[in-house]
Amino acid sequence: MKKTSWYALVLSAVLLIAGCGSKNENTGTNANANSGASEQTENAASGTNAADAKTYSIAISQIVEHPSLDATREGFLAALKDGGLVEGENLKVDYQNAQNDQTNNTTIAQKIASDKPDLALGIATPSAQALVKNMTDSPVLFAAVTDPVASKIVDNLDQPGGNVTGASDTNPEATTKLVGFIADNFPNVKKVGLIINEGETNAVIMAKKAEEEFGKKGIELVKAAVTNTSEVQQAAESLIGRVDAFYITLDNVVVTGADAILKIAKKEKLPFFSSDRDTVEKGAFATVGFKYYDHGYQVGQMAVDVLKNGKNPGEMKVMMQEKLDLIINAKAAADYGIELTDAMKSAVADPAENLIQ
């Protein structure tokens, strides 16, 4: 009896172990299958996330540091951020400044071309020209360029072609309106002094337009040439006693040295008119223009279209600033001995934004 019970007990144990082994085997098979399915799902999800989390690389070449060009760059990056491209997260930015040295400018463009970024931006005419010359494959955008066609950056504003597009920072109407404002409100201004770097295509183009417009009003444009920023003060001093006011174009060399003109203009009580808002904010009396931050933002939106929406730059129309307004620095009027009249103020369409108090 005891022997039979012992055999029964052993047999039961064997069957129990076999059953457990079978159950573990099945469980193992199911676990492996589930693990494989889970791995495939994770891989698929990872692939999707990788596509969504692509990191873009852009390069920015800027000819020199000054408020207008810096604001252009800031607006450009802000538009990218608003478009979902954030530096340090999914965007790498290589920013290079040539410090107004043409050799540096060329070297920077060549390096950017060899790095092959997803997109390059040239801020100011010389930087854009160098990038276009050296980059034939990657998209190239430009900003703060006065005349993209005359500068040979693009052949056509409506159909740029190739890999290039961007936005011009001028509208010929701005010069016409500013000259009209000067003629209407400053009857004693018969000669206007222009400090100019004639080595800059954009400066020459704007100077020609200004000369034509001033000529229509019976005002003579007197030029003083410079080749670098250190010569701006001497050029301004050379115009004292020969002119009734100062005027500058979107001239990178001269705008960079605008502080010297401001000092002399205020000392001599000679009204100072510029072609950019930032110089007015620094102390010039008036311009007709816009915010360079907005200009850069406009180009940044174009960059988002290229990078995220796959648009072809060559098929994107070159943009131009359409919203122009008279911008007056009311605080600076007394510095030049100017009586700020109601007529002057009423010429500002958006005084809350463009009448600087």
Number of C-alpha atoms within 10 A of each C-alpha: 5 7 8 8 10 11 11 12 11 11 12 12 12 12 11 12 12 12 12 12 12 12 12 12 12 12 12 12 12 12 12 12 12 12 12 12 12 12 12 12 12 12 12 12 12 12 12 11 11 11 10 10 12 12 16 18 18 22 24 25 26 28 26 22 16 16 19 24 23 17 20 27 27 17 23 26 23 21 23 22 17 13 15 14 21 18 17 9 12 15 18 17 17 13 15 18 17 20 12 19 13 14 9 15 24 19 14 25 27 16 13 23 20 11 12 16 18 17 21 29 28 27 25 26 27 26 28 31 22 20 28 26 14 17 19 13 14 17 25 28 26 29 31 29 25 25 23 27 13 12 18 14 23 23 14 15 20 14 16 21 17 18 20 29 32 32 24 22 25 24 18 14 14 22 25 16 18 24 23 16 17 21 18 12 13 14 9 11 17 16 17 25 24 26 31 27 24 17 14 17 19 25 24 17 18 22 24 11 16 23 19 18 20 22 13 13 14 13 20 18 23 16 19 18 16 20 14 17 17 14 17 26 20 14 20 24 16 14 19 16 9 12 19 20 25 25 23 25 24 25 26 27 26 27 26 20 18 23 17 20 24 25 15 17 22 19 11 17 17 23 25 27 25 24 24 26 24 21 25 23 20 14 22 32 26 30 31 26 27 23 19 25 21 18 26 30 24 21 29 28 19 25 29 20 17 19 18 12 10 10 15 16 24 21 15 20 18 23 18 16 18 12 9 17 20 24 27 28 21 23 15 23 20 13 20 19 13 15 10 16 9 8 10 16 17 12 15 17 14 13 16 9 11 24 19 16 12
